[in-house]
Amino acid sequence: MTTPLLYVESLTKSFGGLVALDHTSLSVQTGEIHALIGPNGAGKTTLIHHISGAMHADKGRIVFDGHDVTQLPLHQRARQGLVRSYQITSVFPHLSVQDNLALAILATQKSGFGFWRGASRDRARFIQADTMAERMGLSDHRMQAAGTLSHGAQRQLEVGLVLCTNPKLMLLDEPMAGMGPDESQRMVELLKSLRGNTTIVLVEHDMDAVFRLADTISVLVSGRVVASGNADQIKNDVAVQHAYLGDA
């Protein structure tokens, strides 16, 4: 058995009398797409908060890439390659797709932020931005103001901004939220294209997308992982059917 890239062991978090995480454990292998599913209030987003470093547990530990990061703040985890989408500066709506991506690239180069004039002369950085725009399926929109993109295209751009940090593991919270069928399909294909190169943990309510995307699915109920496996295993798990998917 290979050593997981991410190992969450017995995380516990309470808010007063409410137990949000109940000895929650999770393993994520390098290169896989790992989906977290469960009913509303199951603790999915709370778990993502803890993995990213936005919140800290009462008990338990988190090991990432062989290092115990349980006590590390969010920004230090990001420097180690554990990145959540909202850690990236929000899309600048009045700047082009190219400029948004160039800024994200610059932010990883420790150049400081008294930079824009210099960045505008850096051809290599904009070549990188254009390459990322093509990878995100946004080549035809690279000079378009980000705020004028469709909702789905903006979500694609947000994924691109995360990828500009060269993450080892990317945390995505409902990347298909608010999308129509065509936009969801484009996002599924985009995330599929990252498999093997970038490890992804995602929270998603679109079960069709989850079953098409995920190598591994973990089901949270009342703050505890009740099942983990591939799509067929989860679909056929009796406990999952009763707790979340509905009786078959």
C-alpha positions in Angstrom: 0.0 0.0 0.0 1.5 3.3 -1.0 1.8 6.2 1.5 -1.1 8.6 0.9 -0.3 12.2 0.0 -2.9 13.3 2.5 -3.8 11.5 5.7 -6.5 12.8 8.1 -6.6 10.9 11.3 -9.5 11.1 13.8 -10.3 14.8 13.4 -12.8 16.0 16.0 -14.4 19.4 16.1 -17.3 20.7 18.2 -19.1 24.0 18.2 -20.6 24.1 21.7 -22.9 21.0 21.8 -22.7 20.5 18.0 -20.2 17.8 16.9 -19.2 18.9 13.3 -16.4 16.3 12.9 -16.6 13.0 14.8 -13.2 11.2 14.7 -13.1 11.8 10.9 -10.4 9.9 9.0 -9.5 10.1 5.3 -6.7 9.0 3.0 -6.0 10.5 -0.4 -3.5 9.0 -2.8 -1.2 11.0 -5.1 -2.8 11.8 -8.5 -6.3 10.7 -7.7 -9.6 12.7 -7.8 -11.2 12.1 -4.4 -14.8 13.3 -3.9 -16.5 14.0 -0.6 -20.2 13.6 -0.6 -23.0 13.5 2.0 -26.2 15.2 3.1 -26.3 18.8 4.0 -24.8 19.4 7.4 -22.6 16.2 7.2 -19.4 18.2 7.8 -18.0 18.2 4.2 -17.1 21.9 4.1 -15.9 21.9 7.7 -13.5 19.1 6.8 -12.2 21.1 3.8 -11.7 24.0 6.2 -9.6 21.9 8.5 -7.5 20.3 5.7 -6.8 23.7 4.2 -5.8 25.2 7.6 -8.7 27.7 7.7 -9.9 26.0 10.9 -8.1 23.8 13.5 -9.5 20.7 15.1 -10.0 20.0 18.8 -8.3 16.6 18.3 -6.7 14.5 15.6 -4.0 15.2 13.1 -3.4 15.9 9.4 -0.3 14.6 7.5 0.4 16.1 4.1 3.3 14.9 1.8 4.9 13.2 4.8 4.7 16.2 7.1 2.4 16.8 10.1 0.7 20.0 9.2 -2.0 19.9 11.9 -0.8 23.1 13.6 0.3 25.0 10.4 -1.8 28.0 9.4 -3.4 28.2 6.0 -0.7 30.2 4.2 2.1 27.8 5.3 0.1 24.8 4.0 -0.4 26.6 0.7 3.4 27.1 0.4 3.8 23.3 0.8 1.4 22.7 -2.1 -1.9 22.2 -0.3 -4.2 24.8 -1.9 -7.8 25.7 -1.7 -9.5 27.7 -4.5 -10.5 30.7 -2.3 -6.8 31.1 -1.2 -6.2 32.6 -4.6 -7.0 36.3 -5.1 -10.6 36.5 -6.4 -11.0 37.1 -10.1 -10.5 40.7 -11.0 -13.6 41.4 -13.1 -12.2 44.4 -15.0 -9.0 42.7 -15.9 -8.6 40.2 -18.8 -8.3 36.5 -18.4 -4.7 36.8 -19.4 -4.0 39.5 -16.8 -5.7 37.5 -14.0 -3.6 34.5 -14.8 -0.4 36.6 -15.1 -1.1 38.1 -11.7 -1.6 34.6 -10.1 1.7 33.5 -11.7 3.5 36.5 -10.4 2.2 36.0 -6.9 4.0 32.6 -6.7 7.3 34.2 -7.7 7.9 36.1 -4.4 8.3 39.4 -6.4 6.1 41.4 -4.0 3.2 43.5 -5.1 4.7 46.8 -6.3 4.9 45.2 -9.7 2.3 45.8 -12.3 4.4 48.0 -14.6 7.2 45.4 -14.5 4.8 42.5 -15.0 3.4 44.1 -18.1 6.8 43.9 -19.7 7.5 40.3 -18.8 6.7 38.4 -22.0 7.5 35.0 -20.4 4.9 35.5 -17.7 2.2 36.3 -20.3 3.2 33.3 -22.4 2.7 31.2 -19.3 -0.7 32.9 -18.8 -1.7 32.1 -22.3 -0.7 28.5 -21.9 -2.8 28.2 -18.8 -5.8 29.9 -20.6 -5.5 27.3 -23.4 -5.3 24.5 -20.8 -8.5 25.8 -19.2 -10.3 26.0 -22.5 -10.3 29.8 -22.4 -7.9 30.6 -25.3 -10.6 32.4 -27.3 -11.4 34.6 -24.2 -7.9 35.4 -23.0 -8.3 39.2 -23.8 -11.9 39.3 -22.5 -12.6 41.0 -19.1 -13.1 38.2 -16.6 -16.3 39.8 -15.2 -18.0 39.3 -18.6 -17.3 35.6 -18.8 -20.2 33.1 -18.3 -20.5 31.6 -14.8 -19.0 28.4 -16.0 -16.1 30.1 -17.7 -15.3 32.1 -14.5 -15.2 28.8 -12.6 -12.8 27.4 -15.2 -10.6 30.6 -14.7 -10.7 30.1 -10.9 -9.3 26.5 -11.4 -6.6 28.0 -13.6 -5.7 30.5 -10.9 -5.3 27.7 -8.4 -3.1 25.7 -10.9 -0.9 28.7 -11.4 0.4 28.0 -7.9 1.6 24.5 -9.0 -0.3 22.7 -6.2 0.4 19.2 -5.1 -3.2 18.9 -3.8 -6.1 21.1 -4.8 -9.2 21.5 -2.7 -12.4 22.4 -4.6 -15.7 23.1 -2.9 -18.7 22.5 -5.3 -16.9 23.5 -8.5 -20.1 22.7 -10.5 -22.4 24.8 -8.3 -24.7 27.0 -10.4 -23.7 25.5 -13.7 -26.0 24.2 -16.5 -25.5 20.8 -18.1 -23.1 22.0 -20.8 -21.0 24.0 -18.3 -20.9 21.1 -15.9 -19.7 18.8 -18.7 -16.9 21.2 -19.6 -15.8 21.3 -15.9 -15.9 17.5 -15.7 -13.7 17.2 -18.7 -11.3 19.9 -17.4 -10.9 18.2 -14.0 -10.5 14.8 -15.8 -7.6 16.3 -17.7 -5.8 17.0 -14.5 -6.0 13.4 -13.2 -2.6 12.0 -12.4 -0.8 15.4 -12.5 -2.7 17.2 -9.7 -4.3 15.5 -6.8 -7.9 16.8 -6.2 -10.2 16.6 -3.3 -13.6 18.0 -4.1 -16.9 18.5 -2.4 -19.7 18.1 -5.0 -23.5 17.6 -4.9 -23.8 16.8 -8.6 -23.8 13.0 -8.2 -23.6 12.4 -11.9 -20.4 14.4 -12.1 -19.0 12.7 -9.0 -19.6 9.2 -10.4 -18.0 10.2 -13.8 -15.0 12.0 -12.1 -13.9 10.4 -8.9 -11.4 7.6 -8.5 -12.4 7.4 -4.8 -15.6 8.6 -3.1 -15.9 9.1 0.7 -19.3 9.6 2.3 -19.7 11.8 5.3 -22.7 11.4 7.6 -22.9 13.4 10.9 -19.3 14.3 10.8 -18.0 10.8 10.2 -16.8 8.9 7.1 -19.2 6.0 6.8 -17.9 4.6 3.5 -15.0 5.0 1.0 -14.5 3.4 -2.3 -15.0 3.6 -6.1 -18.2 4.6 -7.7 -19.6 1.0 -8.0 -18.8 0.3 -4.3 -20.5 3.5 -3.1 -23.6 2.9 -5.3 -24.0 -0.6 -3.9 -23.2 0.2 -0.3 -26.4 -0.4 1.7 -25.5 2.0 4.5 -24.8 4.8 2.0 -28.1 4.1 0.2 -30.0 4.5 3.4 -28.1 7.5 4.7 -27.7 9.5 1.5 -28.4 8.1 -1.9 -31.8 6.9 -1.1 -33.0 3.3 -1.2 -32.3 1.7 -4.6 
